[in-house]
Amino acid sequence: MKLFEVYSRYEIEPVKGSGSWVWDEKGTQYLDFYGGHAVISIGHAHPHYVDLIQKQIAKLPFYSNAVPNALQEELALKLGQLSGHEDYQLFLCNSGAEANENALKLASFQNGRKKIIAFKNGFHGRTSAAVNTTDNPKIQAPINKGFEVEFHEWEEPESVWESLKQKDVCAVIIEGVQGIGGIHMPKNSFLEKLEKQCRKHDTLLILDEVQSGYGRTGNFFGFQTSNIRPDLITVAKGMGNGFPIGGVLIHPAIESRLGMLGSTFGGSHLACAAGIAVLDIIEEENLIRQAAKNGKILMEELRKFKGVKEVRGRGLMIGIELPFPTKALRNYLLYEKEVFVGSSSNPNVIRLLPPLTIDTDEIDIFLYKFKKSLKQARKGQLI
Ligand SMILES: Cc1ncc(COP(=O)(O)O)c(C=O)c1O
């Protein structure tokens, strides 16, 4: 059987990882400033992570949600403490799309409405409801278009307030920091007014923290520079450092009902062991503070580079906008300089999403290699 080809892939196959580095089968070492789509939060093959997973797989990797699971309780407790949302409730699932799917469903259960407000260039996943709220018609099949979604401009909130006044909007879904769209941060004043307007019109506010959550931006959640309490917060990616796990943090005012949501694999013993290990390491190694500090250093240095149009972001979620398409530069970085970086739906933007564990030596190596590559690109030799 051959693979169903849906991915455009690099020609390098990492077979081993440690910290901020991966190796291919020939033993060539690559600096990972991409973290496999922002997934690697605590670094590759962290010993504590490996240890907890190994112990759990040997003990009991899975039993269904038909029985109590103390590991789910432990994960929820720790997540509540570290994120500052101890009074929220946690529903566990397996991916970012599934987290958003369940958040949208919960919102609709809550107010009985169907219309969703989302934002231009936003990405919320590829499952049925989540993909309908994603601003990319190419990945939506006719079957996904089961409810109305209004896509509003990122910087033009007035149309959002107008729409909310109609009192028929089920939920607003917004990324804490827009990732795939090219690293855009909602203004704090916008988020705060959005929360108020949503409350006023009985609309639920969903913060998609799948990419921007878990310490990446220098706060546990991207939205935490503002003073809001979303109704629903979705997480995945960095939550399991590569082990598939996702979750919805649910405001205490939302009541559960048995059978309302569910998943066979969601919150499995093994997934929880991975999730607990990640939180242990984030806490013990002060990774949220590290992300804020190292992100600042990186962005300050990158802003000094000639030919860079804009550097934006928070913590270790960084977008570098150049005045030309970045594909050739990204390829050069990977194939000639052995550095993985990310792309974005804006062809001129490179995304940096390194593990939160990067150190200053690794930042220096990256800056050195990036500077050399950028020079080549500016000379027009890569385009
Ligand atoms: C903001 C955001 N939401 C949701 C998703 C979907 O996550 P998953 O691929 O785990 O379904 C992604 C994935 O890139 C994302 O960046």
PDBQT file of the ligand as one rigid body, heavy atoms in Angstrom, charges set to zero:
ROOT
HETATM    1  C1  LIG A 401      -4.140  27.731  15.990  1.00  0.00    +0.000 C 
HETATM    2  C2  LIG A 401      -4.357  26.307  15.582  1.00  0.00    +0.000 A 
HETATM    3  N1  LIG A 401      -5.530  25.709  15.883  1.00  0.00    +0.000 NA
HETATM    4  C3  LIG A 401      -5.774  24.424  15.563  1.00  0.00    +0.000 A 
HETATM    5  C4  LIG A 401      -4.841  23.675  14.888  1.00  0.00    +0.000 A 
HETATM    6  C5  LIG A 401      -5.128  22.238  14.542  1.00  0.00    +0.000 C 
HETATM    7  O1  LIG A 401      -4.390  21.388  15.326  1.00  0.00    +0.000 OA
HETATM    8  P1  LIG A 401      -4.211  19.842  14.914  1.00  0.00    +0.000 P 
HETATM    9  O2  LIG A 401      -3.348  19.831  13.696  1.00  0.00    +0.000 OA
HETATM   10  O3  LIG A 401      -3.580  19.230  16.118  1.00  0.00    +0.000 OA
HETATM   11  O4  LIG A 401      -5.560  19.306  14.651  1.00  0.00    +0.000 OA
HETATM   12  C6  LIG A 401      -3.611  24.251  14.544  1.00  0.00    +0.000 A 
HETATM   13  C7  LIG A 401      -2.599  23.484  13.809  1.00  0.00    +0.000 C 
HETATM   14  O5  LIG A 401      -1.678  23.983  13.230  1.00  0.00    +0.000 OA
HETATM   15  C8  LIG A 401      -3.368  25.614  14.903  1.00  0.00    +0.000 A 
HETATM   16  O6  LIG A 401      -2.215  26.223  14.588  1.00  0.00    +0.000 OA
ENDROOT
TORSDOF 0
